[in-house]
Amino acid sequence: MTQKTVLLVGATGALGDLIARELKNRGAALRLLVREKSRSKLAADLAEYAESIVDDEPGIFDGVDTVVSAVQGATGTIVDAQLAWLRAAREAGVRRFIPSDYSMNLFGLDDGDNIHSDFRREFARRAEDEKGDVELVHVLNGGFLDRGVLFGFLGAIDLEKNEANLWGDGNETMEFTTFADTAAYTAAAAVDDRAVPKFLYVAGDQLTFHGLVSETEAALGRSLTVVQRGAMAEMDAEINRRTADQSTRMSAVPLMYWRAMLSGKGRAGELQNSRYPDIKPQSVREYAAAIAKGTAYSPYMN
């Protein structure tokens, strides 16, 4: 494999930092796009081994093989800024562009199902008309298997209360992947000499809600109480109630993610873990066991 020059946007974020390290481990020549006002947030060791640290200026995509975006934000960042980078990448002859998706299969959702996914699908729709010969790769890893997400923000499992929150019947298969493993798959796709599928489905584990509960219980060595919150229609009603009021609108976002997974709309296509057999992703049981030992990594809690 020849050395690839990869430009990473968003290296100051939780996932971006991990992607940068994985790219370096895979021998990439690492170029970081970091605006001047954000330089202080960049890890010192990343700054040291980056080939260069650049701002958003002409010529930054020259000689780049792959652009990887790990930015967060609303339409101004996810749609407008990423489209601008894609256009510049196209003009510079960049081969591959990996946008900031890193989620369940957001392409299975309808507009309005999830506020954040709407931004990303809007980018994807417009990117098809802008990309030219650039290969677009959407990394779709399911929900983040993380103390701050699955066991936090998402509201799926509350380890302090020993409760698991269920809407519907819990029989749909869902995907879960750690931040570290998502970063590893993203870096592998970035430097892959082969053509990469447009939708790269990867996962550390695939489980129904009931499987998630049983695997977590087995690892923790204690029981979880399943709290039946209502049918899926009642979940829809609760989300609609929250989004109708501007003061509670954003509190609906975790429920939107959890709904997409529980309903099966966010289910992945055929997993492609086997493309990168050197990556051995953590399962739910393994990660929950690490929680029990106090060694589980989380970019939000470590």
TORTOR-840473 format. One record per residue: residue number from 0; x, y, z of N, C-alpha, C in turn. Coordinates in nm, 3 decimals. Example, Ala and Ser with C-alpha at 12.3 -4.5 7.8 and 13.67 -1.06 7.14 Angstrom:
2
   mitor       npx       npy       npz      capx      capy      capz       cpx       cpy       cpz
       0     1.319    -0.569     0.780     1.230    -0.450     0.780     1.320    -0.330     0.780
       1     1.285    -0.225     0.708     1.367    -0.106     0.714     1.290     0.003     0.787
This chain:
302
   mitor       npx       npy       npz      capx      capy      capz       cpx       cpy       cpz
       0     0.084    -0.120     0.000     0.000     0.000     0.000     0.088     0.125     0.000
       1     0.065     0.214    -0.094     0.141     0.338    -0.098     0.090     0.434     0.009
       2     0.180     0.519     0.057     0.140     0.614     0.161     0.036     0.712     0.106
       3    -0.069     0.734     0.183    -0.177     0.825     0.144    -0.166     0.954     0.224
       4    -0.192     1.064     0.157    -0.203     1.192     0.227    -0.351     1.215     0.258
       5    -0.381     1.227     0.385    -0.520     1.242     0.429    -0.535     1.376     0.500
       6    -0.633     1.452     0.456    -0.666     1.577     0.523    -0.785     1.551     0.614
       7    -0.767     1.575     0.742    -0.871     1.552     0.841    -0.925     1.685     0.890
       8    -1.057     1.699     0.883    -1.125     1.818     0.934    -1.198     1.779     1.062
       9    -1.172     1.848     1.170    -1.241     1.817     1.295    -1.157     1.736     1.392
      10    -1.024     1.751     1.385    -0.935     1.674     1.471    -0.942     1.717     1.617
      11    -1.003     1.831     1.645    -1.012     1.878     1.783    -1.131     1.816     1.858
      12    -1.216     1.742     1.787    -1.332     1.679     1.850    -1.299     1.540     1.904
      13    -1.395     1.482     1.977    -1.374     1.353     2.041    -1.341     1.244     1.941
      14    -1.421     1.231     1.836    -1.397     1.128     1.736    -1.282     1.166     1.644
      15    -1.271     1.294     1.608    -1.166     1.338     1.519    -1.027     1.309     1.574
      16    -1.009     1.328     1.703    -0.881     1.299     1.767    -0.845     1.151     1.749
      17    -0.942     1.064     1.769    -0.918     0.920     1.754    -0.889     0.883     1.609
      18    -0.962     0.944     1.515    -0.938     0.916     1.373    -0.796     0.958     1.334
      19    -0.753     1.073     1.383    -0.617     1.121     1.352    -0.513     1.020     1.397
      20    -0.529     0.966     1.515    -0.431     0.869     1.568    -0.434     0.739     1.488
      21    -0.553     0.696     1.448    -0.564     0.575     1.367    -0.502     0.595     1.229
      22    -0.521     0.713     1.172    -0.459     0.742     1.042    -0.307     0.737     1.053
      23    -0.257     0.793     1.158    -0.112     0.791     1.178    -0.062     0.648     1.195
      24    -0.137     0.568     1.271    -0.099     0.427     1.292    -0.098     0.349     1.161
      25    -0.180     0.392     1.066    -0.186     0.324     0.936    -0.092     0.386     0.833
      26    -0.006     0.473     0.878     0.100     0.524     0.793     0.062     0.640     0.703
      27    -0.052     0.702     0.729    -0.094     0.815     0.645    -0.008     0.938     0.673
      28     0.013     1.016     0.570     0.070     1.150     0.587    -0.048     1.238     0.628
      29    -0.044     1.289     0.748    -0.161     1.352     0.809    -0.156     1.504     0.797
      30    -0.257     1.558     0.732    -0.273     1.703     0.722    -0.401     1.739     0.798
      31    -0.394     1.837     0.884    -0.510     1.875     0.966    -0.560     2.012     0.928
      32    -0.691     2.021     0.903    -0.752     2.151     0.879    -0.810     2.198     1.013
      33    -0.743     2.294     1.072    -0.784     2.347     1.203    -0.779     2.499     1.197
      34    -0.891     2.563     1.216    -0.892     2.709     1.212    -0.811     2.766     1.327
      35    -0.754     2.882     1.306    -0.663     2.943     1.402    -0.725     2.951     1.542
      36    -0.853     2.987     1.549    -0.917     3.003     1.680    -0.936     2.872     1.755
      37    -0.920     2.759     1.683    -0.938     2.628     1.747    -0.806     2.557     1.773
      38    -0.694     2.619     1.737    -0.564     2.551     1.751    -0.535     2.510     1.896
      39    -0.581     2.588     1.992    -0.553     2.557     2.133    -0.622     2.429     2.179
      40    -0.724     2.383     2.105    -0.797     2.262     2.142    -0.730     2.136     2.086
      41    -0.633     2.153     1.999    -0.569     2.039     1.933    -0.468     1.975     2.028
      42    -0.474     1.843     2.043    -0.380     1.772     2.129    -0.237     1.799     2.082
      43    -0.149     1.825     2.177    -0.011     1.863     2.144     0.060     1.758     2.062
      44     0.040     1.630     2.094     0.111     1.526     2.020     0.060     1.513     1.877
      45    -0.070     1.542     1.856    -0.122     1.542     1.719    -0.057     1.653     1.638
      46    -0.043     1.769     1.698     0.019     1.882     1.630     0.163     1.850     1.593
      47     0.230     1.773     1.678     0.370     1.741     1.656     0.391     1.648     1.537
      48     0.303     1.548     1.521     0.328     1.455     1.412     0.242     1.476     1.288
      49     0.164     1.582     1.289     0.092     1.616     1.167     0.191     1.668     1.063
      50     0.169     1.630     0.938     0.253     1.681     0.830     0.241     1.832     0.821
      51     0.118     1.881     0.840     0.095     2.026     0.841    -0.040     2.053     0.906
      52    -0.054     2.174     0.958    -0.180     2.221     1.015    -0.218     2.345     0.937
      53    -0.332     2.339     0.870    -0.369     2.445     0.777    -0.504     2.505     0.816
      54    -0.531     2.623     0.764    -0.661     2.686     0.780    -0.737     2.668     0.648
      55    -0.859     2.716     0.642    -0.943     2.701     0.524    -0.898     2.803     0.419
      56    -0.805     2.763     0.333    -0.745     2.856     0.237    -0.717     2.784     0.105
      57    -0.696     2.857    -0.002    -0.671     2.794    -0.133    -0.550     2.700    -0.129
      58    -0.561     2.590    -0.198    -0.448     2.498    -0.211    -0.437     2.392    -0.105
      59    -0.523     2.394    -0.002    -0.505     2.298     0.107    -0.535     2.154     0.065
      60    -0.609     2.136    -0.044    -0.643     2.001    -0.088    -0.546     1.948    -0.193
      61    -0.451     2.029    -0.236    -0.355     1.984    -0.337    -0.272     1.868    -0.282
      62    -0.265     1.760    -0.360    -0.186     1.644    -0.320    -0.253     1.553    -0.220
      63    -0.378     1.580    -0.186    -0.451     1.499    -0.087    -0.520     1.382    -0.157
      64    -0.508     1.264    -0.097    -0.577     1.145    -0.150    -0.719     1.135    -0.096
      65    -0.735     1.157     0.034    -0.866     1.141     0.099    -0.890     1.257     0.195
      66    -1.013     1.306     0.196    -1.057     1.403     0.297    -1.149     1.329     0.392
      67    -1.124     1.343     0.522    -1.210     1.285     0.624    -1.263     1.399     0.709
      68    -1.394     1.405     0.723    -1.456     1.508     0.804    -1.513     1.446     0.932
      69    -1.483     1.509     1.045    -1.538     1.465     1.173    -1.598     1.585     1.246
      70    -1.646     1.682     1.168    -1.701     1.803     1.228    -1.841     1.777     1.283
      71    -1.882     1.864     1.373    -2.017     1.860     1.428    -2.081     1.997     1.407
      72    -2.213     2.002     1.408    -2.281     2.130     1.392    -2.413     2.112     1.321
      73    -2.468     2.223     1.278    -2.596     2.224     1.208    -2.572     2.244     1.058
      74    -2.668     2.302     0.989    -2.658     2.311     0.843    -2.538     2.391     0.795
      75    -2.500     2.495     0.869    -2.387     2.577     0.827    -2.259     2.498     0.817
      76    -2.242     2.400     0.906    -2.122     2.317     0.906    -2.142     2.188     0.827
      77    -2.245     2.112     0.863    -2.265     1.980     0.804    -2.300     1.989     0.656
      78    -2.377     2.090     0.618    -2.417     2.103     0.476    -2.326     2.201     0.403
      79    -2.329     2.327     0.442    -2.260     2.430     0.364    -2.108     2.414     0.364
      80    -2.049     2.399     0.483    -1.903     2.389     0.489    -1.854     2.261     0.423
      81    -1.921     2.148     0.450    -1.876     2.023     0.389    -1.889     2.025     0.237
      82    -1.994     2.089     0.186    -2.007     2.101     0.040    -1.895     2.186    -0.018
      83    -1.857     2.291     0.054    -1.747     2.376     0.006    -1.617     2.297     0.002
      84    -1.593     2.215     0.105    -1.472     2.132     0.106    -1.478     2.027    -0.004
      85    -1.595     1.971    -0.027    -1.609     1.872    -0.133    -1.579     1.932    -0.270
      86    -1.628     2.053    -0.296    -1.601     2.119    -0.424    -1.452     2.143    -0.442
      87    -1.388     2.192    -0.336    -1.245     2.220    -0.343    -1.167     2.090    -0.362
      88    -1.212     1.985    -0.296    -1.147     1.855    -0.310    -1.161     1.803    -0.453
      89    -1.279     1.818    -0.509    -1.302     1.775    -0.647    -1.209     1.849    -0.743
      90    -1.198     1.978    -0.726    -1.113     2.058    -0.814    -0.965     2.020    -0.800
      91    -0.927     1.973    -0.680    -0.787     1.937    -0.656    -0.757     1.792    -0.694
      92    -0.859     1.718    -0.738    -0.837     1.580    -0.780    -0.832     1.481    -0.665
      93    -0.892     1.516    -0.552    -0.896     1.424    -0.438    -0.977     1.300    -0.477
      94    -0.930     1.184    -0.436    -0.996     1.058    -0.475    -1.121     1.029    -0.392
      95    -1.115     1.052    -0.260    -1.220     1.003    -0.170    -1.255     1.110    -0.067
      96    -1.382     1.116    -0.031    -1.432     1.211     0.069    -1.522     1.134     0.166
      97    -1.487     1.136     0.294    -1.567     1.070     0.397    -1.630     1.179     0.484
      98    -1.760     1.203     0.468    -1.826     1.308     0.545    -1.854     1.265     0.689
      99    -1.895     1.361     0.769    -1.920     1.336     0.910    -2.060     1.279     0.931
     100    -2.069     1.144     0.919    -2.195     1.074     0.946    -2.184     1.001     1.080
     101    -2.115     0.885     1.081    -2.085     0.811     1.204    -2.209     0.793     1.291
     102    -2.305     0.720     1.238    -2.433     0.706     1.306    -2.500     0.578     1.259
     103    -2.626     0.559     1.302    -2.703     0.448     1.248    -2.727     0.475     1.099
     104    -2.795     0.385     1.032    -2.822     0.405     0.890    -2.922     0.518     0.873
     105    -2.872     0.640     0.872    -2.958     0.758     0.864    -3.030     0.767     0.729
     106    -2.985     0.688     0.631    -3.051     0.690     0.500    -3.179     0.606     0.499
     107    -3.205     0.536     0.608    -3.330     0.464     0.621    -3.439     0.548     0.684
     108    -3.404     0.668     0.728    -3.499     0.756     0.796    -3.570     0.847     0.696
     109    -3.682     0.901     0.739    -3.754     1.002     0.662    -3.721     1.140     0.717
     110    -3.736     1.242     0.634    -3.713     1.378     0.681    -3.803     1.406     0.801
     111    -3.744     1.462     0.904    -3.817     1.493     1.026    -3.804     1.386     1.132
     112    -3.755     1.267     1.096    -3.740     1.161     1.195    -3.633     1.196     1.298
     113    -3.528     1.264     1.252    -3.417     1.300     1.340    -3.355     1.429     1.290
     114    -3.353     1.530     1.375    -3.305     1.663     1.336    -3.162     1.655     1.281
     115    -3.073     1.587     1.354    -2.933     1.582     1.314    -2.913     1.500     1.187
     116    -2.988     1.394     1.172    -2.976     1.312     1.051    -3.025     1.386     0.928
     117    -3.122     1.474     0.947    -3.172     1.555     0.834    -3.059     1.635     0.771
     118    -2.973     1.695     0.855    -2.861     1.774     0.802    -2.772     1.686     0.715
     119    -2.743     1.568     0.765    -2.649     1.480     0.696    -2.706     1.424     0.566
     120    -2.835     1.395     0.566    -2.896     1.348     0.441    -2.904     1.461     0.339
     121    -2.925     1.584     0.386    -2.927     1.699     0.295    -2.790     1.716     0.230
     122    -2.683     1.702     0.310    -2.549     1.707     0.251    -2.533     1.598     0.146
     123    -2.573     1.475     0.182    -2.555     1.362     0.091    -2.630     1.383    -0.041
     124    -2.752     1.435    -0.033    -2.830     1.460    -0.155    -2.759     1.560    -0.245
     125    -2.716     1.670    -0.187    -2.651     1.774    -0.266    -2.512     1.733    -0.312
     126    -2.446     1.651    -0.231    -2.311     1.607    -0.266    -2.309     1.523    -0.392
     127    -2.416     1.448    -0.417    -2.422     1.366    -0.538    -2.410     1.450    -0.664
     128    -2.459     1.574    -0.658    -2.453     1.664    -0.774    -2.322     1.742    -0.779
     129    -2.245     1.740    -0.671    -2.124     1.822    -0.661    -1.995     1.742    -0.668
     130    -2.002     1.611    -0.647    -1.881     1.534    -0.621    -1.794     1.508    -0.745
     131    -1.853     1.512    -0.863    -1.773     1.479    -0.982    -1.719     1.339    -0.971
     132    -1.586     1.324    -0.982    -1.523     1.192    -0.975    -1.482     1.151    -0.834
     133    -1.513     1.233    -0.736    -1.476     1.201    -0.598    -1.562     1.085    -0.547
     134    -1.499     0.990    -0.480    -1.569     0.875    -0.423    -1.621     0.914    -0.284
     135    -1.752     0.919    -0.269    -1.813     0.950    -0.140    -1.831     0.821    -0.061
     136    -1.790     0.822     0.066    -1.804     0.705     0.152    -1.869     0.748     0.283
     137    -1.986     0.692     0.312    -2.058     0.723     0.435    -2.033     0.610     0.536
     138    -1.961     0.640     0.643    -1.933     0.541     0.747    -2.051     0.537     0.843
     139    -2.118     0.422     0.850    -2.240     0.406     0.930    -2.218     0.292     1.030
     140    -2.204     0.330     1.155    -2.161     0.238     1.261    -2.268     0.206     1.365
     141    -2.391     0.253     1.343    -2.496     0.229     1.441    -2.488     0.330     1.554
     142    -2.528     0.288     1.674    -2.519     0.375     1.791    -2.383     0.361     1.857
     143    -2.337     0.467     1.922    -2.206     0.459     1.988    -2.217     0.378     2.116
     144    -2.136     0.272     2.122    -2.124     0.188     2.240    -2.032     0.261     2.336
     145    -2.093     0.341     2.423    -2.014     0.436     2.500    -2.087     0.472     2.629
     146    -2.011     0.493     2.734    -2.070     0.531     2.864    -2.146     0.662     2.855
     147    -2.100     0.752     2.768    -2.165     0.882     2.757    -2.277     0.886     2.655
     148    -2.295     0.779     2.577    -2.397     0.778     2.471    -2.500     0.669     2.497
     149    -2.468     0.543     2.468    -2.563     0.435     2.492    -2.605     0.431     2.639
     150    -2.507     0.451     2.727    -2.534     0.448     2.870    -2.544     0.589     2.927
     151    -2.581     0.685     2.843    -2.591     0.824     2.887    -2.691     0.901     2.804
     152    -2.641     0.979     2.709    -2.721     1.067     2.624    -2.843     0.999     2.563
     153    -2.824     0.877     2.513    -2.931     0.808     2.442    -3.048     0.771     2.533
     154    -3.019     0.754     2.661    -3.125     0.716     2.753    -3.168     0.571     2.738
     155    -3.084     0.488     2.678    -3.119     0.347     2.657    -3.106     0.268     2.787
     156    -2.991     0.282     2.851    -2.965     0.210     2.976    -2.911     0.309     3.080
     157    -2.976     0.315     3.194    -2.935     0.400     3.305    -2.868     0.311     3.410
     158    -2.735     0.315     3.416    -2.661     0.226     3.504    -2.674     0.266     3.650
     159    -2.705     0.391     3.678    -2.724     0.433     3.816    -2.855     0.378     3.873
     160    -2.956     0.374     3.789    -3.086     0.322     3.832    -3.103     0.173     3.800
     161    -3.006     0.117     3.726    -3.016    -0.023     3.679    -3.146    -0.045     3.600
     162    -3.171     0.048     3.507    -3.291     0.042     3.426    -3.256     0.048     3.278
     163    -3.337    -0.022     3.198    -3.326    -0.015     3.053    -3.460     0.032     3.000
     164    -3.458     0.136     2.917    -3.581     0.201     2.872    -3.625     0.152     2.735
     165    -3.743     0.092     2.732    -3.795     0.032     2.610    -3.923     0.099     2.563
     166    -3.927     0.128     2.434    -4.051     0.166     2.364    -4.073     0.060     2.257
     167    -4.196     0.019     2.238    -4.223    -0.085     2.140    -4.189    -0.222     2.194
     168    -4.163    -0.319     2.101    -4.141    -0.456     2.146    -3.995    -0.493     2.163
     169    -3.903    -0.411     2.112    -3.760    -0.437     2.131    -3.707    -0.553     2.050
     170    -3.774    -0.590     1.942    -3.733    -0.708     1.865    -3.651    -0.675     1.740
     171    -3.630    -0.548     1.712    -3.552    -0.511     1.593    -3.402    -0.518     1.624
     172    -3.325    -0.561     1.526    -3.180    -0.567     1.542    -3.118    -0.428     1.531
     173    -3.023    -0.400     1.619    -2.956    -0.270     1.622    -2.805    -0.291     1.620
     174    -2.732    -0.190     1.576    -2.585    -0.196     1.572    -2.525    -0.102     1.676
     175    -2.413    -0.148     1.735    -2.342    -0.068     1.835    -2.192    -0.079     1.811
     176    -2.122     0.035     1.815    -1.978     0.038     1.789    -1.915     0.145     1.878
     177    -1.799     0.116     1.935    -1.730     0.215     2.017    -1.674     0.327     1.930
     178    -1.643     0.439     1.995    -1.577     0.550     1.925    -1.444     0.503     1.866
     179    -1.367     0.428     1.944    -1.234     0.385     1.899    -1.244     0.296     1.777
     180    -1.340     0.203     1.776    -1.354     0.114     1.661    -1.409     0.188     1.539
     181    -1.498     0.283     1.561    -1.547     0.365     1.449    -1.430     0.441     1.386
     182    -1.343     0.495     1.470    -1.225     0.566     1.419    -1.135     0.472     1.340
     183    -1.119     0.350     1.389    -1.033     0.253     1.321    -1.088     0.218     1.182
     184    -1.218     0.194     1.174    -1.278     0.162     1.043    -1.270     0.281     0.949
     185    -1.289     0.401     1.002    -1.283     0.521     0.918    -1.143     0.540     0.860
     186    -1.042     0.523     0.945    -0.905     0.537     0.899    -0.870     0.431     0.795
     187    -0.916     0.308     0.819    -0.890     0.199     0.724    -0.952     0.230     0.588
     188    -1.075     0.282     0.589    -1.140     0.319     0.464    -1.069     0.434     0.395
     189    -1.016     0.526     0.474    -0.950     0.644     0.418    -0.827     0.608     0.337
     190    -0.752     0.506     0.382    -0.626     0.472     0.314    -0.638     0.347     0.227
     191    -0.757     0.295     0.213    -0.780     0.173     0.134    -0.748     0.198    -0.014
     192    -0.663     0.111    -0.071    -0.628     0.124    -0.213    -0.745     0.087    -0.304
     193    -0.836     0.005    -0.252    -0.949    -0.043    -0.332    -1.062     0.061    -0.331
     194    -1.155     0.046    -0.423    -1.277     0.125    -0.415    -1.353     0.083    -0.289
     195    -1.409     0.180    -0.219    -1.481     0.153    -0.094    -1.630     0.172    -0.120
     196    -1.715     0.086    -0.066    -1.859     0.102    -0.086    -1.908     0.240    -0.043
     197    -2.007     0.290    -0.114    -2.064     0.421    -0.080    -2.116     0.423     0.062
     198    -2.181     0.314     0.103    -2.229     0.301     0.240    -2.147     0.193     0.307
     199    -2.061     0.233     0.399    -1.975     0.138     0.469    -2.038     0.108     0.604
     200    -2.107    -0.007     0.611    -2.174    -0.048     0.734    -2.078    -0.132     0.818
     201    -2.052    -0.087     0.940    -1.965    -0.160     1.031    -2.030    -0.161     1.169
     202    -1.992    -0.257     1.251    -2.049    -0.262     1.385    -1.963    -0.347     1.477
     203    -1.961    -0.309     1.603    -1.897    -0.391     1.704    -1.988    -0.502     1.749
     204    -2.118    -0.480     1.741    -2.216    -0.580     1.783    -2.349    -0.552     1.716
     205    -2.427    -0.658     1.698    -2.564    -0.648     1.647    -2.655    -0.722     1.743
     206    -2.748    -0.650     1.804    -2.835    -0.708     1.906    -2.973    -0.644     1.901
     207    -3.073    -0.719     1.944    -3.202    -0.658     1.972    -3.192    -0.588     2.107
     208    -3.295    -0.514     2.144    -3.298    -0.452     2.276    -3.281    -0.558     2.385
     209    -3.349    -0.670     2.370    -3.344    -0.775     2.473    -3.204    -0.837     2.480
     210    -3.139    -0.851     2.364    -3.002    -0.899     2.364    -2.908    -0.799     2.428
     211    -2.932    -0.671     2.402    -2.851    -0.566     2.464    -2.860    -0.574     2.615
     212    -2.980    -0.592     2.666    -3.000    -0.600     2.811    -2.930    -0.723     2.869
     213    -2.948    -0.838     2.806    -2.891    -0.961     2.861    -2.738    -0.959     2.856
     214    -2.680    -0.906     2.748    -2.534    -0.897     2.738    -2.477    -0.800     2.841
     215    -2.547    -0.690     2.863    -2.502    -0.593     2.963    -2.513    -0.651     3.104
     216    -2.622    -0.719     3.131    -2.638    -0.783     3.263    -2.529    -0.886     3.288
     217    -2.499    -0.967     3.187    -2.397    -1.071     3.203    -2.261    -1.010     3.235
     218    -2.230    -0.899     3.169    -2.099    -0.836     3.189    -2.091    -0.764     3.324
     219    -2.200    -0.701     3.363    -2.200    -0.624     3.488    -2.220    -0.713     3.611
     220    -2.279    -0.829     3.589    -2.307    -0.917     3.701    -2.423    -0.871     3.786
     221    -2.514    -0.798     3.726    -2.633    -0.755     3.799    -2.749    -0.740     3.701
     222    -2.870    -0.740     3.756    -2.990    -0.734     3.674    -3.029    -0.591     3.641
     223    -3.091    -0.574     3.525    -3.148    -0.446     3.485    -3.300    -0.461     3.479
     224    -3.369    -0.360     3.527    -3.514    -0.359     3.517    -3.555    -0.295     3.385
     225    -3.630    -0.369     3.304    -3.679    -0.312     3.178    -3.802    -0.228     3.208
     226    -3.792    -0.100     3.175    -3.904    -0.007     3.196    -3.975     0.011     3.063
     227    -4.097    -0.039     3.052    -4.174    -0.025     2.929    -4.236     0.114     2.925
     228    -4.183     0.197     2.836    -4.227     0.337     2.828    -4.352     0.355     2.744
     229    -4.383     0.257     2.661    -4.501     0.268     2.576    -4.477     0.207     2.439
     230    -4.580     0.210     2.357    -4.569     0.161     2.220    -4.492     0.263     2.136
     231    -4.453     0.224     2.014    -4.381     0.316     1.926    -4.466     0.439     1.896
     232    -4.597     0.420     1.884    -4.685     0.535     1.858    -4.681     0.634     1.973
     233    -4.666     0.583     2.094    -4.656     0.672     2.210    -4.520     0.743     2.214
     234    -4.418     0.677     2.164    -4.287     0.741     2.153    -4.294     0.855     2.051
     235    -4.361     0.829     1.939    -4.382     0.934     1.840    -4.453     1.054     1.902
     236    -4.556     1.026     1.981    -4.634     1.133     2.043    -4.549     1.213     2.140
     237    -4.463     1.145     2.214    -4.376     1.214     2.310    -4.275     1.303     2.237
     238    -4.220     1.253     2.128    -4.126     1.333     2.049    -4.197     1.454     1.991
     239    -4.318     1.434     1.939    -4.395     1.546     1.883    -4.429     1.649     1.989
     240    -4.459     1.603     2.109    -4.490     1.696     2.218    -4.369     1.783     2.250
     241    -4.251     1.721     2.255    -4.130     1.796     2.288    -4.090     1.892     2.177
     242    -4.101     1.847     2.052    -4.059     1.933     1.942    -4.156     2.048     1.916
     243    -4.277     2.037     1.966    -4.376     2.144     1.945    -4.344     2.267     2.027
     244    -4.264     2.250     2.133    -4.228     2.360     2.222    -4.079     2.389     2.204
     245    -4.045     2.511     2.167    -3.905     2.547     2.141    -3.816     2.521     2.262
     246    -3.871     2.537     2.382    -3.791     2.520     2.503    -3.755     2.373     2.530
     247    -3.829     2.279     2.473    -3.802     2.137     2.496    -3.761     2.064     2.367
     248    -3.748     2.137     2.257    -3.725     2.077     2.127    -3.599     1.989     2.124
     249    -3.491     2.040     2.178    -3.366     1.965     2.169    -3.366     1.842     2.261
     250    -3.452     1.841     2.362    -3.459     1.724     2.450    -3.519     1.605     2.377
     251    -3.577     1.629     2.259    -3.633     1.519     2.179    -3.526     1.446     2.099
     252    -3.408     1.506     2.083    -3.305     1.447     1.997    -3.262     1.308     2.043
     253    -3.231     1.286     2.173    -3.196     1.149     2.214    -3.306     1.048     2.182
     254    -3.432     1.088     2.204    -3.543     0.999     2.172    -3.551     0.971     2.023
     255    -3.516     1.070     1.941    -3.518     1.050     1.797    -3.416     0.944     1.755
     256    -3.298     0.949     1.814    -3.197     0.848     1.784    -3.242     0.710     1.831
     257    -3.294     0.703     1.954    -3.335     0.576     2.011    -3.454     0.519     1.933
     258    -3.543     0.606     1.888    -3.657     0.562     1.806    -3.609     0.500     1.674
     259    -3.513     0.564     1.610    -3.463     0.513     1.482    -3.406     0.373     1.497
     260    -3.344     0.348     1.612    -3.285     0.217     1.635    -3.391     0.114     1.676
     261    -3.476     0.150     1.771    -3.578     0.057     1.818    -3.679     0.020     1.709
     262    -3.706     0.114     1.619    -3.806     0.090     1.515    -3.753     0.007     1.400
     263    -3.621    -0.003     1.389    -3.560    -0.075     1.277    -3.533     0.013     1.156
     264    -3.579     0.139     1.157    -3.556     0.226     1.041    -3.409     0.260     1.023
     265    -3.335     0.259     1.133    -3.193     0.291     1.125    -3.103     0.169     1.115
     266    -3.163     0.054     1.087    -3.084    -0.069     1.081    -2.986    -0.066     0.964
     267    -2.869    -0.121     0.986    -2.764    -0.124     0.883    -2.798    -0.222     0.772
     268    -2.735    -0.201     0.658    -2.735    -0.301     0.554    -2.634    -0.408     0.592
     269    -2.591    -0.488     0.496    -2.496    -0.595     0.524    -2.365    -0.538     0.579
     270    -2.322    -0.590     0.693    -2.198    -0.540     0.754    -2.077    -0.573     0.668
     271    -1.980    -0.480     0.669    -1.858    -0.497     0.589    -1.733    -0.498     0.677
     272    -1.748    -0.544     0.801    -1.633    -0.557     0.891    -1.521    -0.639     0.827
     273    -1.559    -0.739     0.748    -1.461    -0.833     0.693    -1.365    -0.766     0.594
     274    -1.395    -0.647     0.548    -1.300    -0.574     0.461    -1.172    -0.543     0.536
     275    -1.183    -0.529     0.667    -1.068    -0.489     0.750    -1.053    -0.586     0.866
     276    -1.008    -0.707     0.836    -1.003    -0.813     0.938    -0.906    -0.786     1.052
     277    -0.815    -0.692     1.035    -0.722    -0.660     1.144    -0.791    -0.585     1.258
     278    -0.910    -0.530     1.232    -0.984    -0.459     1.336    -1.073    -0.559     1.408
     279    -1.055    -0.569     1.538    -1.134    -0.660     1.622    -1.219    -0.575     1.716
     280    -1.338    -0.536     1.672    -1.418    -0.441     1.750    -1.471    -0.500     1.880
     281    -1.487    -0.413     1.978    -1.544    -0.455     2.106    -1.692    -0.485     2.094
     282    -1.735    -0.590     2.161    -1.877    -0.622     2.168    -1.939    -0.548     2.286
     283    -2.071    -0.552     2.293    -2.141    -0.492     2.407    -2.094    -0.556     2.537
     284    -2.084    -0.689     2.538    -2.042    -0.756     2.662    -1.901    -0.714     2.702
     285    -1.812    -0.704     2.607    -1.674    -0.664     2.638    -1.669    -0.521     2.690
     286    -1.745    -0.432     2.628    -1.741    -0.293     2.673    -1.807    -0.280     2.811
     287    -1.918    -0.349     2.832    -1.984    -0.343     2.963    -1.896    -0.403     3.072
     288    -1.819    -0.505     3.037    -1.725    -0.562     3.134    -1.617    -0.460     3.170
     289    -1.576    -0.382     3.072    -1.479    -0.276     3.100    -1.540    -0.169     3.189
     290    -1.669    -0.141     3.173    -1.736    -0.047     3.263    -1.730    -0.100     3.405
     291    -1.759    -0.230     3.421    -1.758    -0.291     3.554    -1.620    -0.282     3.619
     292    -1.515    -0.289     3.536    -1.378    -0.281     3.587    -1.329    -0.138     3.602
     293    -1.406    -0.043     3.550    -1.364     0.097     3.555    -1.262     0.133     3.451
     294    -1.254     0.053     3.343    -1.153     0.078     3.238    -1.213     0.114     3.104
     295    -1.346     0.130     3.097    -1.412     0.158     2.969    -1.377     0.298     2.921
     296    -1.325     0.307     2.799    -1.291     0.437     2.743    -1.416     0.510     2.693
     297    -1.424     0.638     2.722    -1.526     0.726     2.665    -1.466     0.863     2.646
     298    -1.471     0.918     2.527    -1.414     1.051     2.506    -1.485     1.159     2.586
     299    -1.605     1.131     2.632    -1.681     1.229     2.708    -1.663     1.216     2.858
     300    -1.606     1.102     2.903    -1.601     1.077     3.046    -1.462     1.042     3.096
     301    -1.361     1.033     3.008    -1.225     0.998     3.050    -1.141     1.124     3.067
